[in-house]
């Protein structure tokens, strides 16, 4: 069996499972973000009284942090009341950050577990050798009541990433290149196992970036075999004992895709689709793309490593007049580390606006949304019309390095010369 199948088998009390089977499995941790107050309503409508285990579920207030309107403030109030009533051990309020960042930091994510959240980007936790997937309000209410949920055992496809990335090519570039080939519907309700020498050498942040965007290919979950960086990170934080699951030698994937990352250059997902991916040089060659805003943040591009590379490029420089750069650290821990290392100060000196850790403008609600006709280059994960504000705005997805280099020049720019000079 594959490691994902072993996780599903263990949590459903079975010796083995097979592709296509429906199993009922125990959930190791459940998370509800602040878009899903309906979960609370459904819980009570279905006869719920107390959550099944107050140490295995949490609210994360990240999409509206802090609240931009009365409705979101009211939602937070009701969620806090539910969390208080159930004495939840873990509660992440508006001061904490994005759910997919704060949960690993708190030690509730570890290899071999099943984590379910009301967020499609829960695939991120495959970076830790966990099975992470999203669900809706009714399914989440079921979990809160019973600690279990049904799962269809997914087909598992391999995305093998081999080689060493050239200077200026980052995990975001690699996953965009993969997305451009597999497309937005290439892995619908499948699991993606990222393998290969490139994956084996990746740090925690890089792994999270790649697994995060598996859902943009339609994947139900993602997986990476934990390396020593991951295990060291988890050992320092995990709140429970854990067991790494390993894929059996000779496991046969339903399909395999092989990429040589050593041949890549920086990539862009151009408007208005995540699968509209092109090498950056092709976009630049077609003429200058003028920018109104750069954006660095979200569960895809707001970690310390992302902010560090932007600070390296922008240190001692300043963005052009009438442009703006929004930087949103993924968590309070990230923000504090970036302040200690001087990255925040460097970016502010370069003209950046620093906002509260959280989802920010990634969902088009506040803290950097776009006006009609504006163009933004962003390290986030989606660029469909209206994602960051107006449906008449345009978004290019890129690595934080490309975002920083581009907003520095006011047009989409190859970051490699800037990195060589930094």
N, C-alpha and C positions, 0 to 999 in steps of 0.2 A: 504493500500500500504506500501511497504518498503520505507525507507528514500531515497534510490537511485531512486526509481520510482517517489517519490514526487519531487525530484530535477529535473528529466527529464520532468515531467509534468509541473512544474512551468515555466521552461525555454523554453518549447515549447508552452506555452499558453493554456494548456489543463487542465481539472479538474482531469483526471486520465489517466494512460497508462497501458499497459498490456504486459507481456512477449512475445517477438517475434515481436512486432510492430516496424515499422520504423518511427522515429520522427525527425523533424528538430528543433533543439534547439539552443538557444543563448549560446554562450561561454562567460564565465565571465573573463577568462584570457587565453592568448595563449603565449607559449614560444617556441622559436626556438634555438636549440643548434648549435654549430659550425660545426657539421657534415652535416648540411642541408642547404648549400648555394643554393641548387636547389630550395628551397622554394622561394627565391627572383626571380630566373629565371622564375619559374612557375607563380608567381604573375604577372610579366610583360607580359608573353606570353598569359595569360588569360585576359589581358586588364586592370589590376590593375594600379591605379595611386597613391592613398593614402590609408593607412590602415584605417580600419573602425573606430578605436578609439585608439589614440596614448597613452592612459593611461591604456590600457588593453592588451598590448602585449610587449614582450621583447626578445632580444637576450641574451643568456648566453654563454660565451666563456669558456667552462670547459673541453672539451675533449682534446683540444690542448692548454693547458695553462701552461707556455708560449709555443708559436709555436715551434715545433721541426723540421720543414722543410719549404721550400719556398712555397709549395702548401697551407699548412694550413695558413701561414702568408698572402697569397694572398686572401684566403677565408675570413679571418678576415677583411681585408681591405675593401672588397666589402660589407660585412655585416655592418661594421661601416658606410659606405657611405649611405646605405639604412636606418639605424637607424637615422642618422643625417638628411637625407632628410625628414623623417617622424616625426622628433622631438619626438622620443619615450621618454616618461617620465622615463621608467625603462630600463636601459641598464647595463648588468653585464659583465664587461670586464675580462681580464685574471687575474686580482688581486682579484677576488671575491670568486670563488669556484664553487661547484657542483650545478647544477640548482635546484635539489630537496631540497637542504639545503638553498640556498640563497633566494629562493622565499618566503618560510615561514618567514625567518628572515626579509625580506623587507615588510612583512605584506600583500602580495598580495594573500595569501592562507588563506581561512577561511571556517567555516562550511556552508554547503548548496550551495556551488558554483559548477560550472563545470570548470575544468581547463584541457586544452588539450596542449600537448607538443610533440615535435618530439623526444620522448624518451620513450621506453617501460616501464621504471620504474616509470612513472608518477602515477602508482598505489600507490606510497608512500603517496600521499596526502589524501588518505582515512583515514590516522591517525588523520586528522583534521576534519573529518566528511564532507569532500568534495568528489565530484566525479571526480577523476583524471584518464585520459587515454591518451595513445599515438596515434600518427598518422604519416603518411608520408608527403612528401613535397607537393604533389598536394592538399591533404586535408587541410594542413596548409595554403597554399596560398588562398584557398577558405575562410578559416576563416579570414585571414587578409583582404580580400576584403569585406566580408559580415558580419562577426561577428557571423556566424552560421555554423553548421555542422549537418549532419545526424547521427543518432545513432540508433542502434537496441537495444531495451529494453532487457537487458540480464536476463537469469535465475539467481537466487540468491541462493547461497548455504551458509549454516552456518558452520563455524568452531568455535566450542565452546571450549574455553580454561579455564578449571577450576583448582582451587587449587593454592598453593603457590610454586614457583620454589625453589628447594633446593639451598644451597650455591654452587656457582660455575656453576650454570646453568643460562644462560642469554637469552634474547629474540632471539638471533641468533640461539641458540640451540633449542629453542622451535619451531621456524619456520622451521628449518631443519627437525625436527622430523615430523612436519605436512607434509612437502614436500615429505618426504620419504614414507608416507602413501598415500597421494593423487596423487602423481607422477606428472611428468612434463606435462602430457596432461589431468589431471583430472578435470580441470576447464576451458577448452578452451572456449573463448568468454562468460564466465559466470562471475558474480560478486561474490566475497567472502566477507561475513560479519563476522568479527571476534568478537565473543561475549564471555561472561563468566566472572567469578570473577577475573581471572588473567588479562584479558584485562582491566577491570574496574580499576585495581590498577596500571596499567602501566603508566610511565611518557612519555613525548613527544618522546624522543629518542627511547625508546623501541617500541612504537607504529609505528614509522617510519620504523624501521628495519623490523618489521613483515609485514606491508603493502607493503613495497618495494618488497619483494620476492613473493608476490602473483602472479606476472606476470610469475614467474618461474614455476607456476602450470598451466599456460596458461590463467590466469584470465584477463579479459578486464579492470576490475576496482576492487578496494577493499574498504572496509568501516569499520569504528569503530565509535560507538556512542561516541561523545566527552565527556570526563570526566572533572573534575574541573582543572586538570593540563593543559589540552588542552585549555579550555576556558580562563584561566588566561593568557596563552601564547599569544593567539590570541587577547584578549582585549588590551594588551599592544602594539600590533603592527598593527592590521588590518587597512588598508587604506580605507575601506568601511564598512558601516553597514552590519551586517550579521544576518541570521536567521537559527538556528539549525533545521534540519528536524528529525523527530522521526518516527520510524517504528510503524505501528499500532499494538496494542496488538493482539495476536493470528495470526499474519502473518504466513503463511505456506511456508516454504522454499522448494525449489525443492529437496534438500537433506541436511542432517546434519551429521557432524562428531564431535565427542566429544573426547577431550584429557584431561587427568589428568596430569598436568605439574609437580605435586609433585612426580611423579614416574620417572621423566626423569633424565638422566645424561648428561654430555656434548656430543655433537653430531658432526659428521664429514660427509661432502659430499665428497666422495672419487672420484678419477679420474675414468672416464672422463665425469661425468654427475651429474647434480644437484640433481637427484633423487637417486643417489647411496649413500644413507645415512645409516650410521651405528653408534651405540653407540661407543664412543671413546675407551672404555675398550676393545671392540672386536678387534679394529684395533691394539691397543697396544699389546694385547695378541698374535696376529699373528706374532709378531716380530718387531724390531725397524724400523721406517721409517725415514731415514736420510734426513735432510733438507739443502738446499742451501740458501733459502730466506724465511723470514717472511714478511708479508705485512699487514699493518693496514691502512684502508682508504676507500674511495668511498662513494656513497650515501647510502650504507648499513652499513658500519662500521667505519666511520671517524668522528663521533661526539665527543663532549667533554667527554661524559661518556665512550666512547670506548677508547679514548686515556688515560683517567684517570686510567682505570683498568690495562692497559698495563704498565703505569708508576708505579703503585702500585707494580706490580710483579717484574719489572726490576730495581726499585730504589736500588742503592747501589750494583748492580750486573752488569755483562758484558756478552754480547753474545760471543760465541766461535770465535776463529780466523778462517778466511776463510768462515764465514757465514755473512749474511747481513740482516738487518731489515729496511724496508722502511716504513715511517710513512707519510701519506698524509692527513692533516686535511681537512674536508669537506668544510670549508669556512674560509675566513679571520677572521670572528667573532670567530669561533671555535679556530683558531690558536692563536688569541690574548688572549682569555680566558685561553687556555692551557699554554701560556707563563706566564701569570699573576699568575697562580697557580703552576708554576714550573714543569709542566708535560713535556714540551718540553725539558727543561734543563736536567731533570732526564733521559729521553730517549736518548738524545745525549750523556750523560755521559756513558750510557750503550752500546753505539756503534751504535745507530740508525742513519739513514740518514733521514733528514726532508726535504720534498719537497713542492713545491708550492701547495696551496689549489686547488683542482680540481679532475678530474677523474684519472689522473696519468696513471699507468700501467694497470688499470682495463680493458681498451680497447686494450691493446697490442701495443700502439703507442710510448710511451716514459716513462721515470722516473721509471725504475724498471722492464723492460721486461726480460723474461727468455730465456736462451740459451738451445739448444738441450740437453736433458738428465737431466736437472735440476728439482728439486722438490721444490715447494713453498707451504707454508700454509698461507692462506689469509682470511681476513674478508670480502672480496668482495662477489659478488652475482652469479658469473658464473665460471665454471671450464671446459668448453669444450675445446678440443685441439685447441691451437692457441689463446685462449682468452687473455693471458698475454704475448704473444711472440711466441716462437717456438711451432709448432704442436707436437714436440717431448718432450716437457716439461710436468710436471705433477703438478696438483693443487689440494689441499685439502681445502675445505671451512670450516671455523670454527669461533667461537666467538673471539673477540679481546683478551680475557683472554687466550684462548687456543693457539692462535697465539704467544702471549708473552711468555707463559710458554714453549712452544715447541721450539721456536728459542733460548731461553735461554739454553736449554739442547742440541740443535742440532738435536733432534729427536722429533717426535710427542709425546706430554706429557699431562697428565691429569693436568689441572690448579689448582685443588682443594688443593693439598698439598702446592703449592706455595702461594695460597691465604691465607691459614691458617698460613703461616710463615710471610707473608707480614705485 
